[in-house]
Amino acid sequence: CMSPNTHFLQIMASGKEITKPHHRASTRVMRRGEPVFLCFCGMTNFHRFKLGFDRTFWIGEIQDDRQAEIYEVALSSQKAALAALRPGVTAESVHSAYAEVIQDAGFDYPFRCGRATGYSFLERPQLVFGDKTVLRPGMVLAVDGSVSLAGVFRAQVGDSFIVTEDGYEQITAHPNALSDVVL
């Protein structure tokens, strides 16, 4: 068990480690054109509350067109989840919208598209099949779009949102277009 007050637990994965769920940075040298996954869920804070924020980035350029296509599916899956995100719907229904995009593109989907955050970076409800929690205004959720090819590549776009009376408000506003994630 980990304290919800533990800080600086960033996740950084590249190369053959990019699909590992909670990989830590290493001393491996990254190369131009290589994708790198960064998750700042343990570091991103707003008035001491944890937020979800993660991205797949590329160093200098994207050398594999298939990776760019997969990133677009991940981005579309997040957009589908956000189209479903509003008060009165279940956590499961947000996940269903996300999963449909990924499955329609021919991929398996990860176990969840997001989760609540607060004092910890992992709280309830979970945006996953089976979670019947009805979303209410004021809930803070990390909503991801994610596609993984086991041991090969991971595209992920994750941001935090507050459920409002009529939809949501984005808290983390880092650009997520493909052109914005090539550094």
C-alpha positions in Angstrom: 0.0 0.0 0.0 1.2 3.5 -0.8 0.6 6.7 1.0 -1.6 9.1 -0.9 0.9 11.8 0.2 3.8 10.2 -1.7 5.1 12.6 -4.3 7.3 12.5 -7.4 6.2 9.1 -8.6 6.4 9.9 -12.2 6.2 7.2 -14.8 8.6 7.3 -17.7 8.9 4.5 -20.2 10.5 4.1 -23.6 11.9 1.5 -25.9 10.8 -2.1 -25.0 9.5 -0.8 -21.6 7.0 1.6 -23.1 4.0 -0.7 -22.5 4.9 -1.5 -18.8 2.2 0.1 -16.6 4.3 1.7 -13.9 7.9 1.8 -15.3 10.3 4.2 -13.7 12.9 6.2 -15.6 16.3 4.5 -16.2 19.7 5.5 -17.6 18.9 4.1 -21.0 19.7 6.7 -23.8 16.7 7.6 -25.9 17.1 8.2 -29.6 15.5 10.6 -32.1 12.2 9.3 -33.4 11.6 7.2 -30.3 8.3 7.4 -28.5 8.3 8.0 -24.7 5.4 7.7 -22.3 5.3 10.2 -19.4 2.7 10.0 -16.6 2.7 12.8 -14.0 -0.2 11.4 -12.0 1.9 11.4 -8.8 3.3 14.9 -9.4 0.5 17.0 -10.8 -1.2 18.8 -8.0 -3.8 21.5 -7.7 -4.2 23.0 -4.2 -2.7 19.7 -2.8 -5.2 17.6 -4.8 -3.8 15.0 -7.2 -4.6 15.2 -10.9 -4.1 12.8 -13.8 -2.0 13.9 -16.7 -0.1 11.8 -19.1 1.1 11.7 -22.8 3.0 9.7 -25.3 5.6 12.0 -26.8 8.1 11.5 -29.6 11.7 12.8 -29.6 12.2 15.0 -32.7 10.1 13.1 -35.2 7.7 10.2 -35.7 9.5 7.6 -37.7 6.8 4.9 -37.7 3.5 6.0 -39.4 1.7 3.1 -37.6 2.5 4.8 -34.2 0.9 8.0 -35.4 -2.2 6.1 -36.5 -2.4 4.4 -33.1 -2.0 7.7 -31.3 -4.9 9.1 -33.3 -7.1 6.1 -32.1 -6.1 6.8 -28.5 -7.0 10.5 -28.9 -10.3 9.6 -30.5 -11.1 7.2 -27.6 -10.5 10.0 -25.1 -12.8 12.3 -27.2 -15.5 9.7 -27.2 -15.2 9.3 -23.4 -15.5 13.1 -23.0 -18.5 13.2 -25.3 -20.2 10.8 -22.8 -18.9 12.6 -19.6 -21.6 14.6 -17.8 -23.6 14.4 -14.6 -26.2 11.6 -14.3 -24.3 9.0 -16.4 -22.5 6.0 -14.9 -18.8 5.6 -14.8 -19.2 2.5 -16.9 -21.0 4.4 -19.7 -18.0 6.7 -20.1 -15.7 3.7 -20.3 -18.1 2.0 -22.9 -17.8 5.0 -25.2 -14.0 4.9 -25.0 -13.8 1.1 -25.5 -16.0 1.2 -28.5 -13.6 3.5 -30.4 -10.7 1.3 -29.6 -12.4 -2.0 -30.4 -13.8 -0.6 -33.7 -10.3 0.2 -34.7 -9.3 -3.4 -34.1 -7.5 -3.1 -30.8 -8.0 -4.6 -27.4 -8.7 -1.9 -24.8 -7.0 -1.5 -21.4 -8.8 -2.2 -18.2 -10.1 1.4 -17.7 -10.3 4.8 -19.3 -9.9 6.7 -16.1 -10.5 7.2 -12.4 -11.4 9.7 -9.8 -8.6 11.7 -8.3 -8.4 13.8 -5.1 -6.2 13.3 -2.1 -4.8 10.3 -3.9 -4.1 9.8 -7.6 -6.3 6.8 -7.6 -9.8 7.0 -6.1 -13.3 5.9 -6.9 -15.2 5.8 -9.1 -13.2 4.0 -11.7 -14.1 4.6 -15.4 -14.3 0.9 -16.1 -16.9 -1.8 -17.1 -18.9 -2.8 -14.0 -18.6 0.6 -12.1 -22.3 1.7 -11.8 -21.4 4.9 -9.9 -23.5 7.8 -11.2 -21.3 10.8 -11.9 -22.2 14.0 -10.1 -21.1 17.7 -10.4 -17.9 18.3 -8.5 -16.3 14.9 -9.1 -12.7 15.2 -10.5 -11.8 12.5 -13.0 -8.7 11.6 -14.9 -9.9 10.5 -18.4 -7.5 8.7 -20.7 -7.4 7.6 -24.3 -5.1 4.6 -24.5 -4.0 1.9 -27.0 -1.3 -0.6 -26.2 0.4 -3.2 -28.4 1.9 -5.6 -25.9 5.6 -5.1 -25.7 5.7 -2.9 -28.8 4.1 0.5 -28.4 1.7 2.5 -26.2 -0.2 5.7 -27.1 -1.9 7.4 -24.3 -3.5 10.8 -23.8 -4.7 11.6 -20.3 -6.1 14.7 -18.7 -8.1 15.7 -15.6 -11.7 17.1 -15.7 -14.2 18.4 -13.2 -17.8 17.2 -13.8 -20.0 20.3 -13.9 -23.8 20.8 -13.9 -23.9 20.5 -17.7 -20.8 18.6 -18.7 -17.2 19.1 -17.7 -14.4 21.6 -17.3 -10.8 20.6 -18.3 -8.2 21.2 -15.6 -5.0 20.0 -17.4 -4.8 21.9 -20.7 -1.7 20.7 -22.4 -2.2 20.3 -26.1 -2.7 16.8 -27.4 -2.7 17.0 -31.2 -0.1 14.8 -32.8 1.9 17.9 -33.9 2.1 19.0 -30.2 3.5 15.7 -28.9 6.6 15.7 -31.1 9.3 17.4 -29.0 
